Amino acid sequence: MSQFELSVIIPVYNEEKRVSKTLEAVFQYLKAKKIKAEILIVDDGSRDETLKVVGKFKSKSTPRQVLKVLKQPMNRGKGAAVKAGALAATGEIVLYMDADNATPLSEFEKFKPAFKKGVDVIVGSRAVDRTQVKVRQPLYREVIGRIGNIIIQILLVPGISDTQCGFKAFTQKAAKSIFPLQTIERFGFDVEILFIAKIQGYSILETSVQWRDDPNTRVNALQDSIRTFTELFIIRWNDIKGRYSSPKKA
């Protein structure tokens, strides 16, 4: 039995202006629900005061809600940061979320029943119920995202209508089997880990979550979509070469 019920991974890169509000909400939720958890802040080579801001929350850390900080020596990408957090996580459930709190940790409540029934991987989704999108993206970003998802479903993960929402959770067994095989370090990593999960036979459930667009996002819709599209073929090539064929752990 793990020491923690939940590991919460939050990748950060130059998030001095947004991470404080997110951590406040995370601690508030965990304490209100009496969840024994570790909060893993994974710094992806920030050049601002992110770590200083995070350090102020050390005083909120208790034996039941423990704040841990992992540092990447250089900026490698969100995927690399999430992988580092997942490999270090010890919770029975391993969850990652965005530093801007686009989907609040309280949405984890929607995941609990499915995990109790034996689901291995739960994908937070903006597409299952679009009324849960409280602040929408600009139209051009929505269009690019929907076209991209159609391509993703055709090429790699059919049946998942939103692979890119940054709110996903895994049983510890699934996380320790999937993430060591991850190779994509930037935005295409979400697709890769779901593709690996499918190959390894893990059950995947897509569940609607609340989501709010942050107008200050650093995501470049067109540029990052092109990069992710390129990474889809890297994932397919990796599959052909057998890089994801490790058997599911018993």
Residue, then its C-alpha position, 0 to 999 in steps of 0.5 A: m500500500s502506498q503512503f499516499e492516495l494521490s500524487v499531483i504533478i504540476p509541470v511549471y515553466n516561468e509560472e511565477k504569476r499563475v502558480s500561487k493561485t493554483l497551489e492555494a486551490v490544490f491545498q484547499y481541496l486536498k485538506a477539505k477532502k482529507i486526501k493524503a497526497e504528495i504535490l510534485i512541482v516539476d520545474d522545467g528550467s524556469r528563468d523567473e521567480t517560479l521556484k521562489v513563489v513555490g517555496k513560500f508554500k513549504s509552510k503549508s506542507t504537512p505529513r498528509q499533504v506534502l509539497k515536493v519540488l523537482k528541478q529539470p536542469m534545462n527547459r525540455g518541454k511539458g512532456a519531459a516535466v510530466k514524465a519526471g513527475a510520474l517516474a517519481a510519484t508514489g501515490e496510488i493514483v498519479l494525476y497531472m494538471d496544468a499550472d494555470n489551474a485550467t481544470p481545478l483539482s476538485e474535478f478529481e472527484k469525478f474520477k473517483p467512482a471509475f477508479k473504484k470500479g477498476v478503470d486504469v486511465i482517466v482522461g479529462s475532456r472538454a469535448v464530452d460535455r462542452t457546457q463544462v468549458k467555462v471560458r472558451q478559446p478563441l474560435y480559430r484555436e477551437v477549429i485547429g484543435r478539433i481538426g487536430n483531434i480528428i487526425i489524432q483519432i484516425l492515426l493513433v487513438p480512436g475513440i478519445s475526443d480530447t487528447q490534449c486537455g491537461f488533466k489526466a490520471f492513472t493508477q500507479k501500476a499503469a503509470k509505472s508501466i506507461f511513462p518509462l516508455q514515453t519519448i515525446e517531450r513536448f505537446g505530443f506527449d499526451v497522445e503518446i502516453l494514451f497510445i501506449a496505454k491502449i497498446q498495453g491493454y489498459s482501460i481508458l475512460e474519457t470524462s467531462v471536466q470543467w475547463r477555463d481558457d487562460p488568455n495568457t497561455r503561451v501555447n501557439a495554436l498553429q506552431d504547436s499543432i504543426r509540431t504535434f502533428t509531426e510527433l504523431f508520425i514519430i509515435r507511429w514509427n516508434d510503434i513500428k520499431g517496437r518501442y512500446s511493446s513492453p508487456k503490461k506489468a502484472 
